[in-house]
Amino acid sequence: MDNLKDKILIRQAIKEDLPAINGILNYATMNTNYNLNTKPRSEHDALKWYEEHIRDGYPVVIAELRGQVIGWASLSRFREYTGYNTTAEISVYVSVNHRHKGVGTTLLTTLITMARGKYHCLVAVVTDNNWASLALHTRCGFIANTTFREIGYKNNTFIDITFMTKLLDD
Ligand SMILES: CC(C)(COP(=O)(O)OP(=O)(O)OC[C@H]1O[C@@H](n2cnc3c(N)ncnc32)[C@H](O)[C@@H]1OP(=O)(O)O)[C@@H](O)C(=O)NCCC(=O)NCCS
């Protein structure tokens, strides 16, 4: 298997990356139950999401291969209550043609490094049939805590969701 780890550039996302970021997200939305969006995210909502991340200091990073965005990852506010401010939720997406080549691992380890010193806990919210994501997060030190049975609903199916966490100060 061709590992892309040494061929990709990881950098902070800029506004011009948003169409590619959104394309990768929307492909997963429309073709899987791995996120619980049921409609593609509009360009307008993608810009709002990006600007809120910049304003609140939550990172969005991309993986670039020969000038093309092939994956992205972000930290986001976990919940609004301020008692959760030491926790951030992690998202990671790789384009379907570049999976299983180390890109997700590189994005995730980059964000974990960026999160150290700023957050105490990272959370990944993973659908229970998403073996690649469960394996990726486990490989990066996340622990599957609890599976919430049938908490989600998409494509006429109730979906189990596993919360995985990684404590950064251990
Ligand atoms: C989950 C995802 C980000 C993984 O990214 P990736 O670049 O394929 O991950 P890596 O190549 O770094 O692989 C990391 C580990 O994940 C596991 N993995 C990745 N793809 C896999 C697959 N198709 N089948 C089984 N395990 C897989 C492996 O354990 C792998 O480690 P290994 O290469 O030592 O076997 C990617 O599959 C993806 O974008 N999926 C759709 C979006 C999504 O589900 N995002 C997560 C939402 S919680």
The ligand as a MOL file (V3000), in Angstrom:
LIG
                    3D

  0  0  0     0  0            999 V3000
M  V30 BEGIN CTAB
M  V30 COUNTS 48 50 0 0 0
M  V30 BEGIN ATOM
M  V30 1 C -11.8300 7.5180 9.1270 0
M  V30 2 C -10.8580 8.0990 8.1040 0
M  V30 3 C -10.6470 9.5900 8.4100 0
M  V30 4 C -9.5130 7.3690 8.2220 0
M  V30 5 O -8.5740 8.0660 7.4130 0
M  V30 6 P -7.4210 7.2600 6.6370 0
M  V30 7 O -6.5440 8.2400 5.9710 0
M  V30 8 O -8.0560 6.2270 5.7860 0
M  V30 9 O -6.6780 6.5940 7.8960 0
M  V30 10 P -5.2080 5.9430 7.9280 0
M  V30 11 O -4.8050 5.5270 6.5540 0
M  V30 12 O -4.3150 6.8890 8.6510 0
M  V30 13 O -5.4750 4.6360 8.7610 0
M  V30 14 C -5.4570 4.6260 10.1560 0
M  V30 15 C -5.9800 3.3080 10.6320 0
M  V30 16 O -7.3690 3.2840 10.4230 0
M  V30 17 C -7.7380 1.9620 10.0540 0
M  V30 18 N -8.3270 1.9850 8.7220 0
M  V30 19 C -8.2610 2.9690 7.7890 0
M  V30 20 N -8.9840 2.6150 6.7130 0
M  V30 21 C -9.4850 1.4040 6.9900 0
M  V30 22 C -10.3200 0.5210 6.2790 0
M  V30 23 N -10.7690 0.8380 5.0630 0
M  V30 24 N -10.6540 -0.6570 6.8650 0
M  V30 25 C -10.2050 -0.9620 8.0910 0
M  V30 26 N -9.4010 -0.1640 8.8140 0
M  V30 27 C -9.0610 0.9970 8.2670 0
M  V30 28 C -6.5310 1.1160 10.1160 0
M  V30 29 O -6.4190 0.5540 11.4000 0
M  V30 30 C -5.4570 2.0880 9.9000 0
M  V30 31 O -4.2460 1.6820 10.4420 0
M  V30 32 P -3.2610 0.7460 9.5560 0
M  V30 33 O -3.0030 1.4880 8.2850 0
M  V30 34 O -2.0570 0.6030 10.4290 0
M  V30 35 O -3.9980 -0.5250 9.3040 0
M  V30 36 C -11.3770 7.9070 6.6490 0
M  V30 37 O -11.7020 6.5410 6.4710 0
M  V30 38 C -12.5780 8.7640 6.3230 0
M  V30 39 O -12.4240 9.9060 5.9060 0
M  V30 40 N -13.7810 8.2130 6.5040 0
M  V30 41 C -15.0160 8.9460 6.1870 0
M  V30 42 C -15.2310 10.1180 7.1260 0
M  V30 43 C -15.2680 9.6710 8.5580 0
M  V30 44 O -15.8350 8.6400 8.8760 0
M  V30 45 N -14.6560 10.4940 9.4270 0
M  V30 46 C -14.6530 10.2280 10.8410 0
M  V30 47 C -15.9250 10.6830 11.4740 0
M  V30 48 S -15.9120 10.2280 13.2110 0
M  V30 END ATOM
M  V30 BEGIN BOND
M  V30 1 1 1 2
M  V30 2 1 2 3
M  V30 3 1 2 4
M  V30 4 1 2 36
M  V30 5 1 4 5
M  V30 6 1 5 6
M  V30 7 2 6 7
M  V30 8 1 6 8
M  V30 9 1 6 9
M  V30 10 1 9 10
M  V30 11 2 10 11
M  V30 12 1 10 12
M  V30 13 1 10 13
M  V30 14 1 13 14
M  V30 15 1 14 15
M  V30 16 1 15 16
M  V30 17 1 15 30
M  V30 18 1 16 17
M  V30 19 1 17 18
M  V30 20 1 17 28
M  V30 21 1 18 19
M  V30 22 1 18 27
M  V30 23 2 19 20
M  V30 24 1 20 21
M  V30 25 1 21 22
M  V30 26 2 21 27
M  V30 27 1 22 23
M  V30 28 2 22 24
M  V30 29 1 24 25
M  V30 30 2 25 26
M  V30 31 1 26 27
M  V30 32 1 28 29
M  V30 33 1 28 30
M  V30 34 1 30 31
M  V30 35 1 31 32
M  V30 36 2 32 33
M  V30 37 1 32 34
M  V30 38 1 32 35
M  V30 39 1 36 37
M  V30 40 1 36 38
M  V30 41 2 38 39
M  V30 42 1 38 40
M  V30 43 1 40 41
M  V30 44 1 41 42
M  V30 45 1 42 43
M  V30 46 2 43 44
M  V30 47 1 43 45
M  V30 48 1 45 46
M  V30 49 1 46 47
M  V30 50 1 47 48
M  V30 END BOND
M  V30 END CTAB
M  END
